[in-house]
């Protein structure tokens, strides 16, 4: 049985490979766009991390530290 080729002379496997590579290229462009936009957003260093102790807790910890060492 001969392989059926379309009018461009490309096999079905070649067309599937081209379609898959095109999809991968589009996904890579989308990823690059997301990374570019994420890098453009400034971070807010004035905001404290969620797990950081509050000011009062930090002072209390410092007080206990000095009480233990003196």
Predicted model as a PDB file, atoms N, CA, C, CB and O in Angstrom, pLDDT in the B-factor column:
MODEL        1                                                                  
ATOM      1  N   UNK A   1       0.832  -1.170   0.000  1.00 42.00           N  
ATOM      2  CA  UNK A   1       0.000   0.000   0.000  1.00 42.00           C  
ATOM      3  C   UNK A   1       0.880   1.237   0.000  1.00 42.00           C  
ATOM      4  CB  UNK A   1      -0.949  -0.005   1.200  1.00 42.00           C  
ATOM      5  O   UNK A   1       1.810   1.353   0.798  1.00 42.00           O  
ATOM      6  N   UNK A   2       0.579   2.151  -0.895  1.00 48.00           N  
ATOM      7  CA  UNK A   2       1.344   3.382  -0.975  1.00 48.00           C  
ATOM      8  C   UNK A   2       0.786   4.397   0.029  1.00 48.00           C  
ATOM      9  CB  UNK A   2       1.313   3.953  -2.415  1.00 48.00           C  
ATOM     10  O   UNK A   2      -0.414   4.444   0.298  1.00 48.00           O  
ATOM     11  N   UNK A   3       1.701   5.204   0.571  1.00 53.00           N  
ATOM     12  CA  UNK A   3       1.286   6.257   1.494  1.00 53.00           C  
ATOM     13  C   UNK A   3       0.567   7.347   0.712  1.00 53.00           C  
ATOM     14  CB  UNK A   3       2.507   6.842   2.264  1.00 53.00           C  
ATOM     15  O   UNK A   3       1.035   7.798  -0.334  1.00 53.00           O  
ATOM     16  N   UNK A   4      -0.555   7.752   1.230  1.00 54.00           N  
ATOM     17  CA  UNK A   4      -1.335   8.788   0.563  1.00 54.00           C  
ATOM     18  C   UNK A   4      -0.755  10.139   0.959  1.00 54.00           C  
ATOM     19  CB  UNK A   4      -2.856   8.692   0.934  1.00 54.00           C  
ATOM     20  O   UNK A   4      -0.673  10.455   2.145  1.00 54.00           O  
ATOM     21  N   UNK A   5      -0.352  10.940  -0.030  1.00 53.00           N  
ATOM     22  CA  UNK A   5       0.210  12.255   0.238  1.00 53.00           C  
ATOM     23  C   UNK A   5      -0.779  13.309  -0.243  1.00 53.00           C  
ATOM     24  CB  UNK A   5       1.598  12.429  -0.452  1.00 53.00           C  
ATOM     25  O   UNK A   5      -1.528  13.099  -1.197  1.00 53.00           O  
ATOM     26  N   UNK A   6      -0.761  14.449   0.443  1.00 58.00           N  
ATOM     27  CA  UNK A   6      -1.662  15.517   0.017  1.00 58.00           C  
ATOM     28  C   UNK A   6      -1.006  16.319  -1.096  1.00 58.00           C  
ATOM     29  CB  UNK A   6      -2.034  16.437   1.207  1.00 58.00           C  
ATOM     30  O   UNK A   6       0.066  15.946  -1.573  1.00 58.00           O  
ATOM     31  N   UNK A   7      -1.619  17.397  -1.512  1.00 67.00           N  
ATOM     32  CA  UNK A   7      -1.156  18.146  -2.685  1.00 67.00           C  
ATOM     33  C   UNK A   7       0.195  18.824  -2.457  1.00 67.00           C  
ATOM     34  CB  UNK A   7      -2.186  19.189  -3.068  1.00 67.00           C  
ATOM     35  O   UNK A   7       0.876  19.147  -3.429  1.00 67.00           O  
ATOM     36  N   UNK A   8       0.608  19.052  -1.198  1.00 72.00           N  
ATOM     37  CA  UNK A   8       1.893  19.699  -0.930  1.00 72.00           C  
ATOM     38  C   UNK A   8       3.033  18.700  -0.917  1.00 72.00           C  
ATOM     39  CB  UNK A   8       1.845  20.438   0.393  1.00 72.00           C  
ATOM     40  O   UNK A   8       4.195  19.106  -0.920  1.00 72.00           O  
ATOM     41  N   UNK A   9       2.750  17.442  -0.903  1.00 85.00           N  
ATOM     42  CA  UNK A   9       3.782  16.429  -0.904  1.00 85.00           C  
ATOM     43  C   UNK A   9       4.265  16.055   0.487  1.00 85.00           C  
ATOM     44  CB  UNK A   9       4.929  16.891  -1.716  1.00 85.00           C  
ATOM     45  O   UNK A   9       5.245  15.322   0.614  1.00 85.00           O  
ATOM     46  N   UNK A  10       3.608  16.537   1.529  1.00 88.00           N  
ATOM     47  CA  UNK A  10       3.998  16.222   2.902  1.00 88.00           C  
ATOM     48  C   UNK A  10       3.169  15.053   3.415  1.00 88.00           C  
ATOM     49  CB  UNK A  10       3.827  17.455   3.823  1.00 88.00           C  
ATOM     50  O   UNK A  10       1.981  14.935   3.115  1.00 88.00           O  
ATOM     51  N   UNK A  11       3.808  14.206   4.180  1.00 92.00           N  
ATOM     52  CA  UNK A  11       3.080  13.073   4.742  1.00 92.00           C  
ATOM     53  C   UNK A  11       2.241  13.534   5.928  1.00 92.00           C  
ATOM     54  CB  UNK A  11       4.054  11.952   5.170  1.00 92.00           C  
ATOM     55  O   UNK A  11       2.385  14.659   6.407  1.00 92.00           O  
ATOM     56  N   UNK A  12       1.383  12.669   6.382  1.00 93.00           N  
ATOM     57  CA  UNK A  12       0.535  12.981   7.529  1.00 93.00           C  
ATOM     58  C   UNK A  12       1.370  13.191   8.779  1.00 93.00           C  
ATOM     59  CB  UNK A  12      -0.485  11.869   7.760  1.00 93.00           C  
ATOM     60  O   UNK A  12       1.079  14.078   9.582  1.00 93.00           O  
ATOM     61  N   UNK A  13       2.400  12.385   8.948  1.00 94.00           N  
ATOM     62  CA  UNK A  13       3.267  12.519  10.118  1.00 94.00           C  
ATOM     63  C   UNK A  13       3.971  13.875  10.124  1.00 94.00           C  
ATOM     64  CB  UNK A  13       4.302  11.386  10.148  1.00 94.00           C  
ATOM     65  O   UNK A  13       4.132  14.490  11.179  1.00 94.00           O  
ATOM     66  N   UNK A  14       4.390  14.339   8.943  1.00 94.00           N  
ATOM     67  CA  UNK A  14       5.044  15.640   8.864  1.00 94.00           C  
ATOM     68  C   UNK A  14       4.073  16.758   9.217  1.00 94.00           C  
ATOM     69  CB  UNK A  14       5.622  15.863   7.467  1.00 94.00           C  
ATOM     70  O   UNK A  14       4.449  17.714   9.894  1.00 94.00           O  
ATOM     71  N   UNK A  15       2.839  16.647   8.767  1.00 94.00           N  
ATOM     72  CA  UNK A  15       1.842  17.659   9.089  1.00 94.00           C  
ATOM     73  C   UNK A  15       1.515  17.677  10.579  1.00 94.00           C  
ATOM     74  CB  UNK A  15       0.578  17.420   8.284  1.00 94.00           C  
ATOM     75  O   UNK A  15       1.324  18.744  11.163  1.00 94.00           O  
ATOM     76  N   UNK A  16       1.450  16.497  11.193  1.00 96.00           N  
ATOM     77  CA  UNK A  16       1.201  16.416  12.637  1.00 96.00           C  
ATOM     78  C   UNK A  16       2.371  17.029  13.397  1.00 96.00           C  
ATOM     79  CB  UNK A  16       0.978  14.943  13.080  1.00 96.00           C  
ATOM     80  O   UNK A  16       2.164  17.731  14.387  1.00 96.00           O  
ATOM     81  N   UNK A  17       3.594  16.774  12.947  1.00 97.00           N  
ATOM     82  CA  UNK A  17       4.776  17.346  13.603  1.00 97.00           C  
ATOM     83  C   UNK A  17       4.780  18.866  13.487  1.00 97.00           C  
ATOM     84  CB  UNK A  17       6.065  16.768  12.993  1.00 97.00           C  
ATOM     85  O   UNK A  17       5.124  19.558  14.446  1.00 97.00           O  
ATOM     86  N   UNK A  18       4.405  19.386  12.337  1.00 96.00           N  
ATOM     87  CA  UNK A  18       4.337  20.832  12.145  1.00 96.00           C  
ATOM     88  C   UNK A  18       3.276  21.436  13.067  1.00 96.00           C  
ATOM     89  CB  UNK A  18       4.026  21.172  10.667  1.00 96.00           C  
ATOM     90  O   UNK A  18       3.499  22.486  13.670  1.00 96.00           O  
ATOM     91  N   UNK A  19       2.142  20.783  13.174  1.00 97.00           N  
ATOM     92  CA  UNK A  19       1.068  21.284  14.037  1.00 97.00           C  
ATOM     93  C   UNK A  19       1.501  21.277  15.504  1.00 97.00           C  
ATOM     94  CB  UNK A  19      -0.208  20.436  13.856  1.00 97.00           C  
ATOM     95  O   UNK A  19       1.233  22.228  16.238  1.00 97.00           O  
ATOM     96  N   UNK A  20       2.165  20.210  15.925  1.00 98.00           N  
ATOM     97  CA  UNK A  20       2.631  20.128  17.314  1.00 98.00           C  
ATOM     98  C   UNK A  20       3.698  21.186  17.602  1.00 98.00           C  
ATOM     99  CB  UNK A  20       3.189  18.724  17.609  1.00 98.00           C  
ATOM    100  O   UNK A  20       3.684  21.813  18.661  1.00 98.00           O  
ATOM    101  N   UNK A  21       4.614  21.382  16.667  1.00 98.00           N  
ATOM    102  CA  UNK A  21       5.651  22.391  16.851  1.00 98.00           C  
ATOM    103  C   UNK A  21       5.054  23.796  16.886  1.00 98.00           C  
ATOM    104  CB  UNK A  21       6.694  22.289  15.736  1.00 98.00           C  
ATOM    105  O   UNK A  21       5.534  24.654  17.628  1.00 98.00           O  
ATOM    106  N   UNK A  22       4.025  24.035  16.100  1.00 98.00           N  
ATOM    107  CA  UNK A  22       3.351  25.332  16.130  1.00 98.00           C  
ATOM    108  C   UNK A  22       2.681  25.561  17.476  1.00 98.00           C  
ATOM    109  CB  UNK A  22       2.317  25.427  15.003  1.00 98.00           C  
ATOM    110  O   UNK A  22       2.739  26.661  18.024  1.00 98.00           O  
ATOM    111  N   UNK A  23       2.048  24.530  18.005  1.00 98.00           N  
ATOM    112  CA  UNK A  23       1.417  24.630  19.320  1.00 98.00           C  
ATOM    113  C   UNK A  23       2.458  24.913  20.401  1.00 98.00           C  
ATOM    114  CB  UNK A  23       0.649  23.339  19.646  1.00 98.00           C  
ATOM    115  O   UNK A  23       2.229  25.753  21.271  1.00 98.00           O  
ATOM    116  N   UNK A  24       3.586  24.231  20.358  1.00 98.00           N  
ATOM    117  CA  UNK A  24       4.657  24.458  21.335  1.00 98.00           C  
ATOM    118  C   UNK A  24       5.180  25.887  21.222  1.00 98.00           C  
ATOM    119  CB  UNK A  24       5.811  23.447  21.128  1.00 98.00           C  
ATOM    120  O   UNK A  24       5.449  26.522  22.242  1.00 98.00           O  
ATOM    121  N   UNK A  25       5.328  26.402  20.009  1.00 98.00           N  
ATOM    122  CA  UNK A  25       5.816  27.767  19.812  1.00 98.00           C  
ATOM    123  C   UNK A  25       4.832  28.781  20.398  1.00 98.00           C  
ATOM    124  CB  UNK A  25       6.042  28.047  18.314  1.00 98.00           C  
ATOM    125  O   UNK A  25       5.246  29.761  21.017  1.00 98.00           O  
ATOM    126  N   UNK A  26       3.542  28.549  20.206  1.00 98.00           N  
ATOM    127  CA  UNK A  26       2.539  29.455  20.764  1.00 98.00           C  
ATOM    128  C   UNK A  26       2.579  29.415  22.286  1.00 98.00           C  
ATOM    129  CB  UNK A  26       1.132  29.089  20.256  1.00 98.00           C  
ATOM    130  O   UNK A  26       2.487  30.459  22.931  1.00 98.00           O  
ATOM    131  N   UNK A  27       2.712  28.238  22.864  1.00 98.00           N  
ATOM    132  CA  UNK A  27       2.784  28.120  24.326  1.00 98.00           C  
ATOM    133  C   UNK A  27       4.043  28.792  24.877  1.00 98.00           C  
ATOM    134  CB  UNK A  27       2.755  26.641  24.744  1.00 98.00           C  
ATOM    135  O   UNK A  27       3.998  29.408  25.942  1.00 98.00           O  
ATOM    136  N   UNK A  28       5.160  28.679  24.164  1.00 98.00           N  
ATOM    137  CA  UNK A  28       6.389  29.352  24.600  1.00 98.00           C  
ATOM    138  C   UNK A  28       6.240  30.867  24.541  1.00 98.00           C  
ATOM    139  CB  UNK A  28       7.576  28.911  23.736  1.00 98.00           C  
ATOM    140  O   UNK A  28       6.703  31.570  25.439  1.00 98.00           O  
ATOM    141  N   UNK A  29       5.604  31.368  23.502  1.00 97.00           N  
ATOM    142  CA  UNK A  29       5.368  32.807  23.415  1.00 97.00           C  
ATOM    143  C   UNK A  29       4.463  33.279  24.552  1.00 97.00           C  
ATOM    144  CB  UNK A  29       4.745  33.168  22.055  1.00 97.00           C  
ATOM    145  O   UNK A  29       4.687  34.343  25.131  1.00 97.00           O  
ATOM    146  N   UNK A  30       3.453  32.494  24.865  1.00 97.00           N  
ATOM    147  CA  UNK A  30       2.566  32.828  25.976  1.00 97.00           C  
ATOM    148  C   UNK A  30       3.330  32.829  27.300  1.00 97.00           C  
ATOM    149  CB  UNK A  30       1.392  31.837  26.041  1.00 97.00           C  
ATOM    150  O   UNK A  30       3.122  33.711  28.132  1.00 97.00           O  
ATOM    151  N   UNK A  31       4.202  31.859  27.498  1.00 97.00           N  
ATOM    152  CA  UNK A  31       5.012  31.805  28.708  1.00 97.00           C  
ATOM    153  C   UNK A  31       5.932  33.011  28.804  1.00 97.00           C  
ATOM    154  CB  UNK A  31       5.828  30.518  28.745  1.00 97.00           C  
ATOM    155  O   UNK A  31       6.071  33.602  29.875  1.00 97.00           O  
ATOM    156  N   UNK A  32       6.562  33.381  27.694  1.00 95.00           N  
ATOM    157  CA  UNK A  32       7.444  34.557  27.685  1.00 95.00           C  
ATOM    158  C   UNK A  32       6.657  35.821  28.012  1.00 95.00           C  
ATOM    159  CB  UNK A  32       8.140  34.706  26.315  1.00 95.00           C  
ATOM    160  O   UNK A  32       7.154  36.687  28.733  1.00 95.00           O  
ATOM    161  N   UNK A  33       5.442  35.938  27.496  1.00 94.00           N  
ATOM    162  CA  UNK A  33       4.607  37.095  27.787  1.00 94.00           C  
ATOM    163  C   UNK A  33       4.245  37.154  29.269  1.00 94.00           C  
ATOM    164  CB  UNK A  33       3.339  37.061  26.937  1.00 94.00           C  
ATOM    165  O   UNK A  33       4.268  38.225  29.874  1.00 94.00           O  
ATOM    166  N   UNK A  34       3.914  36.014  29.847  1.00 93.00           N  
ATOM    167  CA  UNK A  34       3.567  35.972  31.268  1.00 93.00           C  
ATOM    168  C   UNK A  34       4.769  36.349  32.123  1.00 93.00           C  
ATOM    169  CB  UNK A  34       3.054  34.576  31.660  1.00 93.00           C  
ATOM    170  O   UNK A  34       4.630  37.112  33.079  1.00 93.00           O  
ATOM    171  N   UNK A  35       5.940  35.828  31.795  1.00 92.00           N  
ATOM    172  CA  UNK A  35       7.151  36.147  32.562  1.00 92.00           C  
ATOM    173  C   UNK A  35       7.496  37.622  32.417  1.00 92.00           C  
ATOM    174  CB  UNK A  35       8.339  35.275  32.099  1.00 92.00           C  
ATOM    175  O   UNK A  35       7.881  38.267  33.392  1.00 92.00           O  
ATOM    176  N   UNK A  36       7.361  38.164  31.203  1.00 90.00           N  
ATOM    177  CA  UNK A  36       7.655  39.585  30.978  1.00 90.00           C  
ATOM    178  C   UNK A  36       6.730  40.471  31.806  1.00 90.00           C  
ATOM    179  CB  UNK A  36       7.520  39.934  29.484  1.00 90.00           C  
ATOM    180  O   UNK A  36       7.173  41.439  32.423  1.00 90.00           O  
ATOM    181  N   UNK A  37       5.459  40.138  31.813  1.00 89.00           N  
ATOM    182  CA  UNK A  37       4.511  40.952  32.584  1.00 89.00           C  
ATOM    183  C   UNK A  37       4.731  40.780  34.076  1.00 89.00           C  
ATOM    184  CB  UNK A  37       3.070  40.586  32.225  1.00 89.00           C  
ATOM    185  O   UNK A  37       4.544  41.732  34.834  1.00 89.00           O  
ATOM    186  N   UNK A  38       5.123  39.592  34.518  1.00 87.00           N  
ATOM    187  CA  UNK A  38       5.376  39.369  35.936  1.00 87.00           C  
ATOM    188  C   UNK A  38       6.613  40.133  36.390  1.00 87.00           C  
ATOM    189  CB  UNK A  38       5.543  37.873  36.223  1.00 87.00           C  
ATOM    190  O   UNK A  38       6.653  40.619  37.521  1.00 87.00           O  
ATOM    191  N   UNK A  39       7.611  40.249  35.538  1.00 87.00           N  
ATOM    192  CA  UNK A  39       8.819  40.992  35.891  1.00 87.00           C  
ATOM    193  C   UNK A  39       8.565  42.494  35.892  1.00 87.00           C  
ATOM    194  CB  UNK A  39       9.951  40.656  34.924  1.00 87.00           C  
ATOM    195  O   UNK A  39       9.293  43.240  36.547  1.00 87.00           O  
ATOM    196  N   UNK A  40       7.562  42.941  35.183  1.00 81.00           N  
ATOM    197  CA  UNK A  40       7.252  44.359  35.130  1.00 81.00           C  
ATOM    198  C   UNK A  40       6.499  44.857  36.351  1.00 81.00           C  
ATOM    199  CB  UNK A  40       6.460  44.651  33.909  1.00 81.00           C  
ATOM    200  O   UNK A  40       6.467  46.061  36.607  1.00 81.00           O  
ATOM    201  N   UNK A  41       5.896  43.955  37.106  1.00 71.00           N  
ATOM    202  CA  UNK A  41       5.144  44.340  38.296  1.00 71.00           C  
ATOM    203  C   UNK A  41       6.129  44.555  39.435  1.00 71.00           C  
ATOM    204  CB  UNK A  41       4.079  43.260  38.671  1.00 71.00           C  
ATOM    205  O   UNK A  41       6.852  43.628  39.800  1.00 71.00           O  
ATOM    206  N   UNK A  42       6.175  45.759  40.006  1.00 69.00           N  
ATOM    207  CA  UNK A  42       7.124  45.977  41.103  1.00 69.00           C  
ATOM    208  C   UNK A  42       6.686  45.238  42.356  1.00 69.00           C  
ATOM    209  CB  UNK A  42       7.268  47.473  41.401  1.00 69.00           C  
ATOM    210  O   UNK A  42       5.498  45.147  42.663  1.00 69.00           O  
ATOM    211  N   UNK A  43       7.651  44.725  43.057  1.00 66.00           N  
ATOM    212  CA  UNK A  43       7.325  44.061  44.315  1.00 66.00           C  
ATOM    213  C   UNK A  43       7.162  45.133  45.385  1.00 66.00           C  
ATOM    214  CB  UNK A  43       8.428  43.022  44.717  1.00 66.00           C  
ATOM    215  O   UNK A  43       7.639  46.256  45.223  1.00 66.00           O  
ATOM    216  N   UNK A  44       6.503  44.793  46.454  1.00 63.00           N  
ATOM    217  CA  UNK A  44       6.280  45.759  47.526  1.00 63.00           C  
ATOM    218  C   UNK A  44       7.103  45.346  48.744  1.00 63.00           C  
ATOM    219  CB  UNK A  44       4.765  45.860  47.886  1.00 63.00           C  
ATOM    220  O   UNK A  44       6.627  44.565  49.567  1.00 63.00           O  
ATOM    221  N   UNK A  45       8.330  45.855  48.873  1.00 61.00           N  
ATOM    222  CA  UNK A  45       9.169  45.452  50.006  1.00 61.00           C  
ATOM    223  C   UNK A  45       8.692  46.011  51.334  1.00 61.00           C  
ATOM    224  CB  UNK A  45      10.586  45.885  49.769  1.00 61.00           C  
ATOM    225  O   UNK A  45       9.084  45.505  52.385  1.00 61.00           O  
ATOM    226  N   UNK A  46       7.841  47.061  51.315  1.00 63.00           N  
ATOM    227  CA  UNK A  46       7.361  47.617  52.575  1.00 63.00           C  
ATOM    228  C   UNK A  46       6.364  46.703  53.259  1.00 63.00           C  
ATOM    229  CB  UNK A  46       6.734  48.968  52.341  1.00 63.00           C  
ATOM    230  O   UNK A  46       6.065  46.867  54.442  1.00 63.00           O  
ATOM    231  N   UNK A  47       5.853  45.741  52.511  1.00 59.00           N  
ATOM    232  CA  UNK A  47       4.920  44.778  53.076  1.00 59.00           C  
ATOM    233  C   UNK A  47       5.683  43.674  53.788  1.00 59.00           C  
ATOM    234  CB  UNK A  47       4.013  44.189  51.984  1.00 59.00           C  
ATOM    235  O   UNK A  47       6.632  43.122  53.230  1.00 59.00           O  
ATOM    236  N   UNK A  48       5.295  43.351  54.979  1.00 52.00           N  
ATOM    237  CA  UNK A  48       5.966  42.308  55.741  1.00 52.00           C  
ATOM    238  C   UNK A  48       5.501  40.933  55.281  1.00 52.00           C  
ATOM    239  CB  UNK A  48       5.709  42.486  57.243  1.00 52.00           C  
ATOM    240  O   UNK A  48       4.351  40.771  54.872  1.00 52.00           O  
ATOM    241  N   UNK A  49       6.371  39.961  55.344  1.00 56.00           N  
ATOM    242  CA  UNK A  49       5.943  38.596  55.031  1.00 56.00           C  
ATOM    243  C   UNK A  49       4.881  38.131  56.026  1.00 56.00           C  
ATOM    244  CB  UNK A  49       7.150  37.629  55.044  1.00 56.00           C  
ATOM    245  O   UNK A  49       4.792  38.636  57.145  1.00 56.00           O  
ATOM    246  N   UNK A  50       4.102  37.185  55.603  1.00 59.00           N  
ATOM    247  CA  UNK A  50       2.994  36.707  56.429  1.00 59.00           C  
ATOM    248  C   UNK A  50       3.500  36.054  57.705  1.00 59.00           C  
ATOM    249  CB  UNK A  50       2.132  35.722  55.646  1.00 59.00           C  
ATOM    250  O   UNK A  50       2.881  36.192  58.760  1.00 59.00           O  
ATOM    251  N   UNK A  51       4.600  35.355  57.622  1.00 64.00           N  
ATOM    252  CA  UNK A  51       5.110  34.612  58.776  1.00 64.00           C  
ATOM    253  C   UNK A  51       6.030  35.442  59.667  1.00 64.00           C  
ATOM    254  CB  UNK A  51       5.845  33.388  58.304  1.00 64.00           C  
ATOM    255  O   UNK A  51       6.505  34.932  60.682  1.00 64.00           O  
ATOM    256  N   UNK A  52       6.295  36.693  59.325  1.00 60.00           N  
ATOM    257  CA  UNK A  52       7.171  37.529  60.133  1.00 60.00           C  
ATOM    258  C   UNK A  52       6.441  37.924  61.417  1.00 60.00           C  
ATOM    259  CB  UNK A  52       7.623  38.789  59.342  1.00 60.00           C  
ATOM    260  O   UNK A  52       5.242  38.200  61.387  1.00 60.00           O  
ATOM    261  N   UNK A  53       7.160  37.953  62.549  1.00 55.00           N  
ATOM    262  CA  UNK A  53       6.515  38.372  63.794  1.00 55.00           C  
ATOM    263  C   UNK A  53       6.182  39.860  63.747  1.00 55.00           C  
ATOM    264  CB  UNK A  53       7.422  38.066  65.005  1.00 55.00           C  
ATOM    265  O   UNK A  53       6.860  40.635  63.072  1.00 55.00           O  
ATOM    266  N   UNK A  54       5.140  40.250  64.463  1.00 64.00           N  
ATOM    267  CA  UNK A  54       4.753  41.646  64.497  1.00 64.00           C  
ATOM    268  C   UNK A  54       5.764  42.432  65.323  1.00 64.00           C  
ATOM    269  CB  UNK A  54       3.331  41.808  65.069  1.00 64.00           C  
ATOM    270  O   UNK A  54       6.638  41.852  65.968  1.00 64.00           O  
ATOM    271  N   UNK A  55       5.637  43.763  65.299  1.00 69.00           N  
ATOM    272  CA  UNK A  55       6.568  44.636  66.025  1.00 69.00           C  
ATOM    273  C   UNK A  55       6.540  44.327  67.522  1.00 69.00           C  
ATOM    274  CB  UNK A  55       6.220  46.123  65.782  1.00 69.00           C  
ATOM    275  O   UNK A  55       7.597  44.241  68.148  1.00 69.00           O  
ATOM    276  N   UNK A  56       5.361  44.159  68.104  1.00 66.00           N  
ATOM    277  CA  UNK A  56       5.244  43.888  69.536  1.00 66.00           C  
ATOM    278  C   UNK A  56       5.859  42.527  69.879  1.00 66.00           C  
ATOM    279  CB  UNK A  56       3.764  43.933  69.975  1.00 66.00           C  
ATOM    280  O   UNK A  56       6.544  42.390  70.893  1.00 66.00           O  
ATOM    281  N   UNK A  57       5.614  41.537  69.043  1.00 67.00           N  
ATOM    282  CA  UNK A  57       6.192  40.213  69.304  1.00 67.00           C  
ATOM    283  C   UNK A  57       7.709  40.253  69.199  1.00 67.00           C  
ATOM    284  CB  UNK A  57       5.626  39.174  68.325  1.00 67.00           C  
ATOM    285  O   UNK A  57       8.402  39.598  69.978  1.00 67.00           O  
ATOM    286  N   UNK A  58       8.227  41.008  68.252  1.00 67.00           N  
ATOM    287  CA  UNK A  58       9.683  41.108  68.092  1.00 67.00           C  
ATOM    288  C   UNK A  58      10.312  41.779  69.304  1.00 67.00           C  
ATOM    289  CB  UNK A  58      10.037  41.887  66.814  1.00 67.00           C  
ATOM    290  O   UNK A  58      11.369  41.353  69.770  1.00 67.00           O  
ATOM    291  N   UNK A  59       9.667  42.834  69.822  1.00 68.00           N  
ATOM    292  CA  UNK A  59      10.212  43.501  71.008  1.00 68.00           C  
ATOM    293  C   UNK A  59      10.149  42.575  72.209  1.00 68.00           C  
ATOM    294  CB  UNK A  59       9.449  44.805  71.302  1.00 68.00           C  
ATOM    295  O   UNK A  59      11.071  42.556  73.024  1.00 68.00           O  
ATOM    296  N   UNK A  60       9.080  41.811  72.331  1.00 68.00           N  
ATOM    297  CA  UNK A  60       8.958  40.886  73.457  1.00 68.00           C  
ATOM    298  C   UNK A  60      10.025  39.795  73.363  1.00 68.00           C  
ATOM    299  CB  UNK A  60       7.545  40.258  73.495  1.00 68.00           C  
ATOM    300  O   UNK A  60      10.606  39.407  74.376  1.00 68.00           O  
ATOM    301  N   UNK A  61      10.283  39.299  72.145  1.00 63.00           N  
ATOM    302  CA  UNK A  61      11.328  38.296  71.971  1.00 63.00           C  
ATOM    303  C   UNK A  61      12.692  38.868  72.325  1.00 63.00           C  
ATOM    304  CB  UNK A  61      11.332  37.771  70.536  1.00 63.00           C  
ATOM    305  O   UNK A  61      13.505  38.189  72.952  1.00 63.00           O  
ATOM    306  N   UNK A  62      12.951  40.114  71.929  1.00 64.00           N  
ATOM    307  CA  UNK A  62      14.220  40.751  72.263  1.00 64.00           C  
ATOM    308  C   UNK A  62      14.359  40.926  73.769  1.00 64.00           C  
ATOM    309  CB  UNK A  62      14.341  42.104  71.561  1.00 64.00           C  
ATOM    310  O   UNK A  62      15.442  40.729  74.320  1.00 64.00           O  
ATOM    311  N   UNK A  63      13.259  41.299  74.445  1.00 65.00           N  
ATOM    312  CA  UNK A  63      13.308  41.479  75.888  1.00 65.00           C  
ATOM    313  C   UNK A  63      13.637  40.150  76.566  1.00 65.00           C  
ATOM    314  CB  UNK A  63      11.970  42.042  76.414  1.00 65.00           C  
ATOM    315  O   UNK A  63      14.469  40.107  77.472  1.00 65.00           O  
ATOM    316  N   UNK A  64      12.995  39.075  76.137  1.00 59.00           N  
ATOM    317  CA  UNK A  64      13.269  37.759  76.718  1.00 59.00           C  
ATOM    318  C   UNK A  64      14.704  37.331  76.421  1.00 59.00           C  
ATOM    319  CB  UNK A  64      12.276  36.709  76.177  1.00 59.00           C  
ATOM    320  O   UNK A  64      15.344  36.688  77.253  1.00 59.00           O  
ATOM    321  N   UNK A  65      15.201  37.677  75.263  1.00 61.00           N  
ATOM    322  CA  UNK A  65      16.564  37.315  74.904  1.00 61.00           C  
ATOM    323  C   UNK A  65      17.542  37.979  75.864  1.00 61.00           C  
ATOM    324  CB  UNK A  65      16.873  37.717  73.446  1.00 61.00           C  
ATOM    325  O   UNK A  65      18.470  37.338  76.358  1.00 61.00           O  
ATOM    326  N   UNK A  66      17.331  39.268  76.127  1.00 55.00           N  
ATOM    327  CA  UNK A  66      18.247  39.966  77.028  1.00 55.00           C  
ATOM    328  C   UNK A  66      18.090  39.489  78.469  1.00 55.00           C  
ATOM    329  CB  UNK A  66      18.017  41.471  76.951  1.00 55.00           C  
ATOM    330  O   UNK A  66      19.057  39.457  79.230  1.00 55.00           O  
ATOM    331  N   UNK A  67      16.870  39.123  78.834  1.00 52.00           N  
ATOM    332  CA  UNK A  67      16.684  38.625  80.194  1.00 52.00           C  
ATOM    333  C   UNK A  67      17.405  37.294  80.380  1.00 52.00           C  
ATOM    334  CB  UNK A  67      15.187  38.469  80.513  1.00 52.00           C  
ATOM    335  O   UNK A  67      17.929  37.018  81.459  1.00 52.00           O  
ATOM    336  N   UNK A  68      17.435  36.482  79.353  1.00 53.00           N  
ATOM    337  CA  UNK A  68      18.091  35.188  79.468  1.00 53.00           C  
ATOM    338  C   UNK A  68      19.621  35.311  79.464  1.00 53.00           C  
ATOM    339  CB  UNK A  68      17.642  34.281  78.335  1.00 53.00           C  
ATOM    340  O   UNK A  68      20.310  34.497  80.080  1.00 53.00           O  
ATOM    341  N   UNK A  69      20.145  36.310  78.782  1.00 55.00           N  
ATOM    342  CA  UNK A  69      21.599  36.400  78.685  1.00 55.00           C  
ATOM    343  C   UNK A  69      22.211  37.200  79.814  1.00 55.00           C  
ATOM    344  CB  UNK A  69      21.989  37.010  77.375  1.00 55.00           C  
ATOM    345  O   UNK A  69      23.414  37.075  80.043  1.00 55.00           O  
ATOM    346  N   UNK A  70      21.455  38.015  80.533  1.00 52.00           N  
ATOM    347  CA  UNK A  70      22.067  38.826  81.588  1.00 52.00           C  
ATOM    348  C   UNK A  70      21.967  38.174  82.951  1.00 52.00           C  
ATOM    349  CB  UNK A  70      21.423  40.186  81.636  1.00 52.00           C  
ATOM    350  O   UNK A  70      22.437  38.736  83.940  1.00 52.00           O  
TER     351      UNK A  70                                                      
ENDMDL                                                                          
END                                                                             
